[in-house]
Amino acid sequence: MAKHKLQRFHEINQFTNVIQPDYKESLQNDHSLKGKWNKKYFKNTNPIVLELGCGKGEYTIGLACRFPQKNFIGIDIKGARIWRGARTAIDEKIANVAFLRTNVELINRFFGENEVSEIWITFPDPQEKSRRKGKRLTSSRFLESYRKFLTKDGSINLKTDNDILFNYTKALVTENNFPVSALTDDLYNSSIEGMAYDIRTHYEQIFLIEGKKIYYLKFTIPTHEEIREPGE
């Protein structure tokens, strides 16, 4: 297993669709692609969509195949996970996909104002303990970061099997009067269609077999006023 993992790390260093910035450099300086992903990487003017905590990139790849007129970037800190999605994109010649290996905490080092049109957060670590809610990818701290590079009508999609994360995010959205375009506590028994319904990851299939409900929420963040945390 260790040898197999080392081989993947060696391969991923050769992949042209994977950006692996130096962590210490990212702490201090913006990346050279910030504000220039369309011009320097994708070489088109198509909308950019992010998947945060993309894991093996199943959702990123699924979205890219479904919407060739958009550009997709999967972000994760684990190189061994990203390898799978990047390998698939290369083998299947999917040109509108890139993967960025970095911590989401540093995301503002990589994207400029109005550069991203949509964000997908699919089955993230729910950080269930209340003292860790600031680490939830839908917390006010992270949302403040996202809206610095989201377009005016840019949307955020949360898809999760965790009721604590879903209810927390729903409460935050309600507290701040964010516009909601989709909301359900049981996606596959709802009338919602489209990307959230049609694309399913490996682990999502397992959740469904286990009888778990899938929660889904899509909303936008106004570009003004401080984002408030919901009450306990």
C-alpha positions as CSV (number, residue, x, y, z in Angstrom):
1,M,0.0,0.0,0.0
2,A,2.8,2.4,0.9
3,K,4.6,1.7,-2.4
4,H,1.4,2.2,-4.3
5,K,0.9,5.6,-2.5
6,L,4.4,6.7,-3.2
7,Q,3.9,5.9,-6.9
8,R,0.8,8.1,-7.0
9,F,2.7,10.9,-5.4
10,H,5.3,10.6,-8.0
11,E,2.7,10.5,-10.8
12,I,0.7,13.5,-9.5
13,N,3.9,15.6,-9.6
14,Q,3.9,15.1,-13.4
15,F,0.2,15.8,-13.9
16,T,-0.3,19.1,-15.8
17,N,-3.9,19.4,-14.4
18,V,-2.8,19.5,-10.7
19,I,-1.5,22.7,-9.1
20,Q,0.5,22.0,-5.9
21,P,1.7,25.3,-4.4
22,D,4.3,25.4,-1.6
23,Y,2.4,25.8,1.7
24,K,4.7,28.3,3.3
25,E,4.7,30.4,0.2
26,S,0.9,30.3,0.1
27,L,0.8,31.6,3.7
28,Q,2.6,34.8,2.7
29,N,1.8,35.5,-1.0
30,D,-1.0,35.2,-3.5
31,H,-0.6,32.5,-6.2
32,S,0.3,33.6,-9.7
33,L,-3.0,32.2,-11.0
34,K,-5.1,34.3,-8.7
35,G,-7.5,36.3,-10.9
36,K,-6.0,34.7,-14.0
37,W,-7.4,31.2,-14.1
38,N,-9.3,31.8,-17.3
39,K,-6.5,33.6,-19.1
40,K,-3.5,31.5,-18.0
41,Y,-4.9,28.1,-17.2
42,F,-8.2,27.3,-19.0
43,K,-7.5,29.9,-21.8
44,N,-11.2,30.7,-22.2
45,T,-13.8,33.0,-20.6
46,N,-16.1,30.3,-19.3
47,P,-17.5,30.5,-15.7
48,I,-15.4,28.8,-13.0
49,V,-16.9,26.4,-10.5
50,L,-15.1,25.1,-7.4
51,E,-15.6,21.9,-5.4
52,L,-14.2,22.2,-1.9
53,G,-12.8,19.1,-0.2
54,C,-13.2,17.3,-3.5
55,G,-11.7,14.0,-2.3
56,K,-11.2,11.7,-5.3
57,G,-12.8,14.3,-7.5
58,E,-15.9,12.3,-8.5
59,Y,-18.2,15.3,-8.3
60,T,-15.7,17.6,-10.0
61,I,-15.4,15.1,-12.9
62,G,-19.1,14.5,-13.0
63,L,-19.9,18.3,-13.3
64,A,-17.2,18.8,-15.9
65,C,-18.6,16.1,-18.1
66,R,-22.1,17.4,-17.7
67,F,-21.2,21.1,-18.4
68,P,-18.3,21.4,-20.9
69,Q,-19.1,25.1,-21.2
70,K,-17.9,25.7,-17.7
71,N,-14.5,25.2,-15.9
72,F,-14.2,23.2,-12.8
73,I,-11.5,23.1,-10.1
74,G,-11.5,20.5,-7.3
75,I,-9.7,21.5,-4.1
76,D,-8.3,19.1,-1.5
77,I,-5.3,18.9,0.7
78,K,-4.8,15.1,0.1
79,G,-2.7,14.4,-2.9
80,A,-3.5,10.7,-2.9
81,R,-7.2,11.5,-3.2
82,I,-6.7,14.1,-5.9
83,W,-4.7,11.6,-8.0
84,R,-7.8,9.6,-8.9
85,G,-9.7,12.6,-10.3
86,A,-6.7,14.0,-12.1
87,R,-5.9,10.6,-13.6
88,T,-9.4,10.2,-14.8
89,A,-9.4,13.7,-16.4
90,I,-6.2,12.9,-18.2
91,D,-7.3,9.5,-19.4
92,E,-10.6,10.7,-20.6
93,K,-9.2,14.0,-22.0
94,I,-11.5,16.2,-19.9
95,A,-9.9,19.6,-20.6
96,N,-12.2,21.8,-18.4
97,V,-10.9,20.4,-15.1
98,A,-8.1,21.3,-12.8
99,F,-7.2,20.2,-9.3
100,L,-5.7,22.4,-6.6
101,R,-3.9,20.8,-3.7
102,T,-4.1,23.2,-0.8
103,N,-5.9,23.9,2.5
104,V,-9.3,25.6,2.1
105,E,-8.2,28.0,4.8
106,L,-5.8,29.6,2.2
107,I,-8.4,29.8,-0.6
108,N,-8.2,33.6,-0.9
109,R,-4.6,33.2,-2.0
110,F,-5.8,31.6,-5.2
111,F,-8.9,33.3,-6.5
112,G,-9.6,37.0,-7.2
113,E,-12.6,39.2,-7.1
114,N,-15.6,38.0,-9.2
115,E,-13.5,35.0,-10.4
116,V,-15.8,32.1,-9.3
117,S,-19.4,31.7,-10.2
118,E,-20.4,28.7,-8.0
119,I,-19.1,26.5,-5.1
120,W,-20.0,22.9,-4.3
121,I,-19.4,21.5,-0.8
122,T,-20.1,17.8,-1.0
123,F,-20.1,15.6,2.1
124,P,-17.5,17.6,4.1
125,D,-16.3,16.9,7.6
126,P,-19.3,18.2,9.6
127,Q,-17.1,19.2,12.6
128,E,-20.0,18.2,14.9
129,K,-18.7,19.6,18.2
130,S,-20.0,23.1,18.7
131,R,-16.5,24.4,19.6
132,R,-15.3,23.4,16.2
133,K,-18.1,25.1,14.2
134,G,-15.7,27.7,13.0
135,K,-14.0,24.9,11.0
136,R,-17.2,24.0,9.2
137,L,-16.9,24.9,5.5
138,T,-20.2,26.8,5.7
139,S,-19.3,28.8,8.8
140,S,-19.4,32.6,8.7
141,R,-15.6,32.6,8.6
142,F,-15.4,30.6,5.4
143,L,-18.4,32.3,3.8
144,E,-16.7,35.7,4.3
145,S,-13.8,34.3,2.4
146,Y,-15.9,32.9,-0.4
147,R,-17.8,36.1,-1.1
148,K,-14.5,37.9,-1.8
149,F,-14.1,35.9,-5.0
150,L,-17.7,34.9,-5.8
151,T,-19.6,36.8,-8.5
152,K,-22.6,38.9,-7.5
153,D,-25.0,36.0,-8.1
154,G,-22.6,33.3,-7.3
155,S,-24.2,30.3,-5.4
156,I,-23.1,27.8,-2.8
157,N,-24.3,24.2,-2.8
158,L,-24.1,22.1,0.3
159,K,-24.8,18.4,0.0
160,T,-24.4,16.3,3.1
161,D,-25.7,13.3,5.0
162,N,-25.1,15.0,8.4
163,D,-28.1,16.7,10.0
164,I,-26.0,18.8,12.4
165,L,-24.1,20.4,9.6
166,F,-27.3,20.9,7.5
167,N,-29.3,22.4,10.3
168,Y,-26.5,24.7,11.3
169,T,-26.1,25.9,7.8
170,K,-29.8,26.4,7.4
171,A,-29.9,28.4,10.6
172,L,-27.0,30.6,9.4
173,V,-28.7,31.2,6.1
174,T,-32.0,32.1,7.9
175,E,-30.2,34.4,10.4
176,N,-28.6,36.4,7.5
177,N,-31.6,36.3,5.2
178,F,-29.6,34.8,2.4
179,P,-31.6,34.0,-0.8
180,V,-32.3,30.3,-1.0
181,S,-33.0,28.6,-4.4
182,A,-33.1,24.9,-3.1
183,L,-33.7,23.3,0.3
184,T,-34.5,19.8,1.2
185,D,-33.9,17.4,4.1
186,D,-34.4,14.4,1.8
187,L,-33.0,15.0,-1.6
188,Y,-34.0,11.7,-3.3
189,N,-37.6,12.0,-2.1
190,S,-37.9,15.6,-3.2
191,S,-38.9,17.3,-6.5
192,I,-35.4,18.7,-6.9
193,E,-33.7,17.8,-10.1
194,G,-30.4,18.5,-11.8
195,M,-26.7,18.4,-10.6
196,A,-27.5,17.7,-7.0
197,Y,-29.8,14.8,-7.8
198,D,-28.1,13.2,-10.8
199,I,-24.4,13.1,-9.7
200,R,-23.6,10.7,-6.8
201,T,-20.2,9.9,-5.3
202,H,-19.1,6.4,-4.2
203,Y,-19.7,7.2,-0.5
204,E,-23.0,8.8,-1.3
205,Q,-24.2,5.5,-2.8
206,I,-23.1,3.8,0.4
207,F,-25.1,6.3,2.5
208,L,-28.2,5.6,0.5
209,I,-27.8,1.9,0.8
210,E,-27.5,2.4,4.6
211,G,-30.8,4.3,4.4
212,K,-29.4,7.7,5.2
213,K,-31.1,10.8,4.0
214,I,-29.2,13.3,1.9
215,Y,-29.6,16.9,2.7
216,Y,-29.2,19.7,0.1
217,L,-29.1,23.5,0.3
218,K,-28.3,26.0,-2.4
219,F,-28.0,29.7,-1.5
220,T,-26.3,33.0,-2.4
221,I,-24.4,35.5,-0.3
222,P,-25.1,39.2,-0.6
223,T,-21.9,41.2,-1.0
224,H,-22.6,43.5,1.9
225,E,-23.1,43.4,5.7
226,E,-21.2,41.2,8.2
227,I,-22.2,37.6,8.2
228,R,-23.7,36.6,11.6
229,E,-23.5,33.2,13.3
230,P,-26.8,31.7,14.3
231,G,-27.7,31.3,17.9
232,E,-27.1,28.0,19.7
